[in-house]
């Protein structure tokens, strides 16, 4: 039973590793930074609406 579970886990790990190796790092970095930059004005706007300091909204992103 334990060996079967270990084989299943190892096969899942190898599938995940192969998918991660196939990712285009440039596209992943670009999409992540775009989303991060888009969230900055939104966090500041929501903090202004909530009547708290805009720095508090910016810090919540971190």
C-alpha positions in Angstrom: 0.0 0.0 0.0 2.8 2.5 0.9 4.7 1.7 -2.2 1.7 2.3 -4.4 1.2 5.7 -2.7 4.8 6.6 -3.1 4.7 5.7 -6.8 1.6 7.9 -7.3 3.2 10.8 -5.6 6.5 10.4 -7.5 4.6 10.3 -10.8 2.6 13.5 -9.9 5.9 15.2 -8.9 7.5 14.3 -12.3 4.4 15.6 -14.2 4.5 18.9 -12.2 8.3 19.3 -12.9 7.8 18.7 -16.6 5.1 21.3 -16.8 7.2 23.8 -14.9 10.2 23.2 -17.2 8.0 24.0 -20.2 6.8 27.3 -18.9 8.0 30.4 -20.7 9.7 32.4 -17.9 9.6 35.7 -19.7 5.8 35.5 -20.2 5.2 34.5 -16.6 7.3 37.4 -15.3 5.6 39.8 -17.6 2.1 38.7 -16.6 2.9 38.7 -12.9 4.4 42.2 -13.0 1.4 43.5 -15.0 -1.0 42.2 -12.4 1.1 43.6 -9.6 1.3 47.0 -11.1 -2.5 47.1 -11.9 -3.3 46.4 -8.2 -1.4 49.4 -6.9 -4.0 52.0 -7.9 -6.9 49.7 -6.9 -5.5 49.3 -3.4 -5.0 53.0 -3.0 -8.5 53.8 -4.2 -10.1 51.3 -1.9 -8.1 52.7 1.1 -9.3 56.2 0.2 -12.9 55.0 0.0 -12.5 53.3 3.4 -11.2 56.6 4.8 -7.8 55.3 5.8 -4.3 56.4 4.8 -3.4 55.6 1.2 -0.1 54.2 2.5 -2.1 51.6 4.4 -3.7 50.4 1.2 -0.3 50.3 -0.5 1.3 48.3 2.4 -1.6 45.8 2.2 -0.3 44.8 -1.2 2.9 43.5 0.3 
